[in-house]
Amino acid sequence: MKKVKIYSQPTCPDCNNVKAYLDRKGVPYEDINVQEDKKAMEEMVRRYGIRVTPVIIIGDRVMVGFNAPKLNKLLSAED
């Protein structure tokens, strides 16, 4: 299974929706709370040039926001 990493914030509705969606599908993920971890926020901005959440990393692919069909495609895509 592909490694999934989510940069999120507790008050972000899309962040909570994507995590609930992955939980329902049984997909494990690493959740990084950028509100608590300022270094993670800096890394997200520096590495990906993105300042909003959620940022979902699947393998080497990056997705911003929550879109279930697109997320499914990324989860099932061949590397």
C-alpha positions as CSV (number, residue, x, y, z in Angstrom):
1,M,0.0,0.0,0.0
2,K,1.2,3.5,-0.8
3,K,2.3,5.8,2.0
4,V,-0.2,8.6,2.6
5,K,0.8,11.8,4.4
6,I,-1.7,14.6,5.2
7,Y,-0.7,18.1,6.3
8,S,-3.8,19.3,8.2
9,Q,-5.3,21.6,10.8
10,P,-7.9,20.6,13.4
11,T,-10.4,23.3,12.4
12,C,-10.2,22.6,8.7
13,P,-13.4,20.9,7.4
14,D,-11.7,19.3,4.3
15,C,-8.9,18.0,6.5
16,N,-11.4,16.2,8.7
17,N,-13.4,15.0,5.7
18,V,-10.3,13.4,4.0
19,K,-9.2,11.7,7.2
20,A,-12.7,10.3,7.9
21,Y,-12.9,9.1,4.3
22,L,-9.5,7.4,4.5
23,D,-10.5,5.8,7.9
24,R,-13.7,4.4,6.3
25,K,-11.7,2.9,3.4
26,G,-9.1,1.5,5.9
27,V,-6.3,3.5,4.4
28,P,-3.5,4.2,6.9
29,Y,-2.0,7.7,6.8
30,E,0.4,10.0,8.7
31,D,-1.4,13.1,10.0
32,I,0.8,16.2,10.4
33,N,-1.0,19.0,12.3
34,V,0.6,22.1,10.9
35,Q,-1.2,24.3,13.5
36,E,0.8,22.6,16.3
37,D,4.0,21.9,14.3
38,K,5.3,25.1,12.8
39,K,8.3,23.3,11.3
40,A,6.0,21.1,9.4
41,M,4.1,24.2,8.1
42,E,7.4,25.7,7.0
43,E,8.3,22.4,5.2
44,M,5.0,22.2,3.5
45,V,5.4,25.8,2.1
46,R,9.1,25.3,1.2
47,R,8.8,21.9,-0.3
48,Y,5.4,22.1,-2.1
49,G,4.8,25.9,-2.3
50,I,1.4,25.4,-0.7
51,R,0.0,27.4,2.2
52,V,-3.5,25.8,2.6
53,T,-4.7,22.5,4.0
54,P,-5.3,19.7,3.5
55,V,-2.2,18.8,1.5
56,I,-2.3,15.0,0.7
57,I,0.9,13.3,-0.3
58,I,0.6,9.9,-1.9
59,G,3.9,8.5,-3.0
60,D,5.4,11.4,-5.1
61,R,2.0,12.9,-6.0
62,V,0.5,15.9,-4.3
63,M,-3.2,16.8,-3.9
64,V,-4.6,19.9,-2.4
65,G,-8.1,19.8,-0.9
66,F,-10.5,16.9,-0.7
67,N,-11.9,15.4,-3.9
68,A,-12.9,11.7,-3.4
69,P,-12.7,10.6,-7.1
70,K,-9.3,12.2,-7.5
71,L,-8.1,10.7,-4.2
72,N,-9.3,7.3,-5.3
73,K,-7.4,7.6,-8.6
74,L,-4.2,8.6,-6.8
75,L,-4.6,5.7,-4.3
76,S,-5.0,3.2,-7.1
77,A,-2.5,4.7,-9.6
78,E,0.7,2.8,-10.5
79,D,3.9,4.4,-9.4
